[in-house]
Amino acid sequence: MLSADDNNLKRIADALERLAPPPAVWADPMASPAYIWRGQNLIAARSFKPFPLDCLTGVDSQKKALLDNTARLANHLAAHDVLLWGARGSGKSALCKSVVGELQKEGADLALIEVAGERVDTLPELFGYIADQPRSFVLFVDDLGFEEGSSAPRILRSLLEGGAEARPDNARLYVTANRRHIIARQVQDTAESFTRDSLDDQLALADRFGLNLGFHVCDQSNYLEMIRGYAARFGLTLDENHALSWVRSRSGLSGRMAWQYIIEIAGEQGRNITL
């Protein structure tokens, strides 16, 4: 029979157990088309509906290069880590997801894992979890940038160049950034103020990607080509003069703006857009 003190201790222990968070549940890495890695456990994405690959226009060479590289990864052949860099809204992120989605439709056993840029230091734990899986993984890091003085560039460089905790053979890093050289956000336009060692670290990081794909500023003809294609695909009535006046009041010509314009006129015309 427990004493009063023992009973008190048991009640305290039971209360603490109820307050403690349950252990993190890791998703089955073979069960879903896409996942999210937040640094502690792998979570299955609730929905993965990438943009149809044939909808992405004006990036034909980048599309072919990334599709070829990703197909090699899916088939367990030699493949590169990839840096996609360039103008905002130019389709870098959409292309990464669309290529994975296209290969999945063709039957490839391939999944995308989205990784927050500030969590790259936790990637070795993820590597250990997926290394022995029979499928391939695209580790997608979107809009990568570092705070000044961050150790993340050196960590990521070590993962890319084959350090003790390098990424496994069945995974490749696909990273997007606004600049060819991944410089700290607050010094992107004043690199001369950055310490030489830190700058060298980040310039060296960009060189570790075997495939570099540049995305450049969209011009008017590219923009109109995009919206013509979207309008035809979704059966929308298009007024190109209206499309140009609409985009001038926003942040500039880009693939993102072209898609947002299509959403705008689809709503005006009483339509919904389903990918």
Secondary structure as UniProt FT lines:
FT   HELIX           4..19
FT   TURN            29..31
FT   STRAND          34..37
FT   STRAND          42..44
FT   HELIX           53..55
FT   HELIX           60..74
FT   TURN            75..76
FT   STRAND          82..86
FT   TURN            88..89
FT   HELIX           92..105
FT   TURN            106..107
FT   STRAND          110..115
FT   HELIX           117..122
FT   HELIX           123..130
FT   TURN            131..132
FT   STRAND          136..141
FT   TURN            148..149
FT   HELIX           152..161
FT   TURN            164..165
FT   TURN            169..170
FT   STRAND          171..177
FT   HELIX           185..187
FT   TURN            188..189
FT   HELIX           191..193
FT   HELIX           196..206
FT   TURN            207..208
FT   STRAND          211..215
FT   HELIX           220..234
FT   HELIX           240..248
FT   TURN            249..251
FT   HELIX           255..268
FT   TURN            269..270
//
